Amino acid sequence: MGKAIRCAERTSAPWRVGVLFSRTGFMSVIEETQLRGTLIAIDEINDRGGIHGRPIEPVIYDPGSDARSYGQYAKRLMVEDGVSTIFGCYTSSSRKAVLPVVERLDGLLWYPTLYEGFEFSPNVIYTGATPNQNSVQLCRALMQQFGTRFFFIGSDYIYPRESNRVMRDLVRNNGGTVVGEQYLRLEADRSEFVPLLREIKRAQPDVIFSTVVGESTTFLYQAYHDLGLNPKTVPIASLTTTEAEIRAMGHDVGEGHYTAAAYFQCVDNERNSDFVAQYHKRYGDDEPTNMCLEASYFQVNVFAKSLEATNSLDTRCLRSWVMGAEFDAPQGCVSINPVWGHADVWTRIGRANRNGQFDIVFQSATSVKSDPYLMGQGRALELC
């Protein structure tokens, strides 16, 4: 007979949901766009009449790029504001701060950011890419085109260290070498990257693999550009550098560097064309979309479909419908993998161009099943 029928009685009160993205601080360059993606989706749903005639009402807090504040605001949302569903977080440290709150109070966090994998929670829906959906194909492409000598540079927190652990295994188990690995504080400024890039020049890698995030991303690429390094021979390759960071650093600075992502603004389908047009109408033609914004947008729509089916914000009731749910997203058709609550998203590799966009140099034929524990890669993490 399928899944259970709606779990709650009818009422005219709005559906209240929490939203936790930083509009201030060093992470605002990307989290502001995630907030926009969330609010665009909510507004579209409300313009269509809401869910069962009830509008979705976002309760929004700005954690100011401070990891502890995410946990504190998550608790306020659930205890004081009566919210059980939360959309939010970019960094893994902010997600880790919210995780014990939603688990203890039985909430549901929707997390729209690529991350390091190796996590499961019945109280989280993960809609960003996991390593098998970005790192594996990126490593293969880089080793084939540029060489086997990698230098790792990252921000000093959970995600970069864990992502580099995966990439290190991929490189070494496929005949490559990590010639250096350095981490800088999350709020590192431009001057801190200059001596590090000089060290990288001396190490003579074939590829610089960056897991730097936030405003510091722009400083890394600008320092690289200032020192005269050439992306045609030694590019920066990243999982985190989007159109938003390229815009901030300067199109000429970002040109020629690589990013692996589920989505780029240039994705060629009718759904994305409509999405980009609506975004530009709202925020201006010079404001690009990006993978984190797109994931924030489609996860609200997946939530809305499940809410329509259940007529309830009860976490268990809602999650039972979310698992296996599909949505025609701007990146292409996506679904929530029922095994572990991660999204099956697309794999793409883009090379930044002079216009601040990416030219797609690789694209999967369809969405790639999430594999957050890299079980499908085998213990050796071999690329072949």
N, C-alpha and C positions, 0 to 999 in steps of 0.2 A: 504493500500500500504506500510505499515511499516514506518520506520523512513526516514527522508529526505536524499536525495542523497548528495554526497560530496559537501562541502561548499566552496572550494577554487580552484583556477586555479593551473595548474602544474608549477613547477619550479625545478631547480636542487639544490637550496640552501639547506643547512642542516636544520633540525628541531632543534632549540635551546631551551633547557630546563634548568631551574635552579636547583641546588643541594645545599642544606644547611644542612650539618652534621659536627659536631665538630671532628676534628682530634687532637685537643689539649685541655687541660683542664680536669676537673674532669669527664666530660661525655664522653670522647673519648673512654673509655673502651668498650662502647656499640655502640656509634655513628660511630666509625670507621668501625664496621661490617655492619652497615646500608649503609654506603657509598659503601662498597664493593658489597653488594647485588644489589644496584642501578647500579653500573658500570658493573657488570657481565651481568645483563639483557640488558643494552644498547649495550655492546659489542656483545652479542649473536644476537641481532636484526640487528646490523650493519653488522655482518658477513654473515647474510642471505640476505643482499642487502638493508637493511634499510627499510623505509616505502615509497613505490612508488619511489624506487630508490634513495631516499634521506636519508643520515645518520642522526641519532640523535646525536646532539652535546651538551654535558653537560657543562654548565657554573658553575664552582664550587667555593664556598666560604667556609672558615672555620670560624664559629662564635666564636670559642674559648671557648665554654661552657658558654658564657655570653648571657643571655636572650635578652637584648636590642639589641645586635648585629644581632640577627636573623631578627628582624624587619628592622633594617638599611640595611642589605644585601638584604632582600626581596624587599625593595624599590629600591635599586640600580639595582637589576635584572630587575625589571619591567620598571623603568624609563630610565636608562642608557643603559642597555643591551638588551632591547626590548623583554624580556622574559615574557610569560604569564602563563606558567605551571612550578610549583616548586615542587620538591620532597624534603622533609626534616622535621626536628624537631624530638626530642625525648621527652623532658619534655613538660608538659602542659604550663608552663610559656613561653617557646619559641614559642609554637604554638599560645598562646594568643598574643604574640608580632607580629607575622606574620599576624594573622587574620584580623585586621583592614586594613592592607596594601592590601591584596588580595581582600577584600570586596570593598574597595574604588576604586581600579584600575581594578576591575573585572578580577582578576587572578584566578588560580585554584591550591590550595595546596593539595598535596597528602601526607597524614600523616600516617606513617607506625608503629605506636606505640600504644599498649594498653593504655587506658586512663580511666578517671573517669566517662565518659558519661555525660548526661544532657547538650548536646550541639548540635546544628545543624547550618550549614551554607551552602548556595548554592555554596560557593566558596571553600569548603573543601571536599575531599574524604577521609574518615576515614577507614583505612585498618587493624588497630589493634583491639584487643578484647575490648568489653565493659563489664560492670559488670555482665550482665546476661550470658556472655560467659565464665567467669572465677570465679568471686567471689562467685556466688550462689552455684555452685557445689563444690568449694573448702571448703566453710564453712560447707556444709553438710558432706563432707568426714571427715573433722577434728573433728567435734562434734561427729560423730559416732565412730571414732577410738581412739581419745585421750581425749575428755572431753569438758566441756562447759566453762572453764575459759580461757579467752583470754587476752593477753597483747599486745597492739599496739605500734609499734615503727616505726617512719617514718622520712623522710627528710622534712624540714620545707618549703613547698611550696604548690601549689594548689592541685596537684594530690594526694599526701598522705593524706591530710586532707579530701578531698572529697571522696576518696576511703574508708577511715576509717569510714566516715559517713555512707556509704552504708553497710560496714561490721558490724558496730555497730548495725544498725537496724536488720540485718540478725541474729546476735548473740542474741540480747535481745528479739526479737520477736519469737525466737525459744527456749527460756528457758535458754539461756546462760548469762554469766556475763563478762563485760569488767573490769578487775581488775586493769588496768593501761593503760595510754596513754601518750607517750612522743615523742617529735620531736627534732631533732638536725639539725644544719645548713647543707646546701647542701655539703659543703666541710669538714665535720667533719672527724677528724683523729682517729686513733685507740685508743688513750688514752681517748677520749671523750666517747667511748662506754663502757669502763670498769666499771665506777661507775653506769652507767645505767643498765648494766647486773647484777650487784650485787643487785640493787633494784629489778630487775625482779626475781632473785632467792628468795628474801624475800617474794615477792608477790605470789609465787608458782602457776603460771598459768599452764594450760595444754598445751597451744599453744602460741607461739610468732608469731604474724602476722606482717610481715615487709613490709613497703612501702619505705624503704631506696633505693636510686638509685645511680648510678654512682660508682665512686671509693670507696665511703664510704661503699658500700655493702660489699666489701671484708674485710674492717676493722671490721664491725659488726660481721661477721661470724668468723673471726680470734680471736676476743675478746671472743666470745662465746666459742670457742674451748679451748682457754687458761685457761678459768675459769672452765673447766671440766664439762660443761653442756652436757647432753646426748640427742641426737635427737630421740632416741628410746622412750623416755618418755616425753620430752618437745621439740618438733622440732620447727625450724623456718619455717614458711610457707609464701610464697611470690607470688606476681604476676609479679615481675620484675627481679628476679634472674635467669639468663640464663646460658647456657654453657660458655659464655664469662666471666661472673663474677666468675663462679666455677673454671675456668682455672686460673684466676688471684689470687684467694684466696688460691688455693691448693686443689687438689682432695680430700685429706684426711679431710680437713676442711669442705668441702661442703657435704661430704657423709651423707646420711640419712635425709637431709632436703627436703622440698617439694616446688614445683612451679606449678601453674596452667598456662597453655599456650595453644595457638592454635597449636603450632608446637614444636617438639623436633627433634634433629638430628636423633634419633633412630626410627622415624616414618617408619613403614614397608610397603612401596609400591615402585613400580618400578620407578615412577617419582622422588621420593625423593632419591633413590639410585643413579640415574643419576646426580641429583643436587649436592649431597654430593661429589660424585666422581669428578665432574667438579670443585667444590670449592677447594677440597684438591689438585687437580692437579695444580691449580693456586696459592694457598697460603700455601700449605704444609699439610701433614697428621695430624699434631698436632694442626691445627687451626680448632676449631669446628664451626659448623653453629649454629644458634639460631633463636628464633621466630621473633625478630626484623629485622634480616638480611633477613629472608624468606619473611616477609611482604614487605620489601623494594624491593625485587626481583619480587614478583608476581604483585605488583601494577604497576611497569613499564610495565609489559607484558599486563596488562589490559588496560593501557594507549595506548600502541602500537596497540592493536586490535581496539580500538576506533578511533585512529588516522588514521589507514588504512581505516576505514569505512567512515570517514568524510573528510579526506584529508585537515584538517584544525586544527589550534591551537586555534581558536576562542573558548572562554570558554563556552559559551552557546551551541554552536554547538557540542563541544566535550562532555560536560557533558550529553547532551541528549542521547548520545550513551553509556556513561559509566554506567548510571543507568540501572541496570538489567544485566550488562555484567557478563559473567562467565569465569573462567579460571581453568585449571587443574594444581593447584599449588602443590608444594612438600608436603604440609600438607593434600592434598585432594582437591576435587573440591570446589571452593569458588565462591561467586558472590557478586556484589554490590547491596545491598538492595535498590530498587527504591523508597521506602518510605522516607528514610532520608539519603541516601548516605553513609551508613556504611557497612562494609563488613560482610557477613554471613560467619563466620569462625568456625573452630572446637573447641570443648572443650576437653582438656586433663589435667590430673594431673600426674606429674612425681616426682619420688623420686631419688635424686642424688645418684650415685653409686661411687665406688672407682676409676673408670676409667674416671671420669669427665663428664660422660653422665647421662641421666635420664632413669630410668626404669618406663615405663608408667603403672600406677596403675588404671587409669580410662580413658576411651575414649568414646566420643559420637559416635553414630552410623552413623551420617552424620554431615554436617555443621549445626550450630545453628543460627537461624535468629537473627540478631542484634536487640536489644531492648534498645537503649541508655537511655531511660527515665524509664526503668523498669516497663512499663505499664502492661506487661504480668505477673509480679510478684504480682500485687495487692498492695494495700496501706500498708498492714502489712508486706510485704516481707517475707512471710512464705515459708519454704523450702519444705514442704510436698505437 
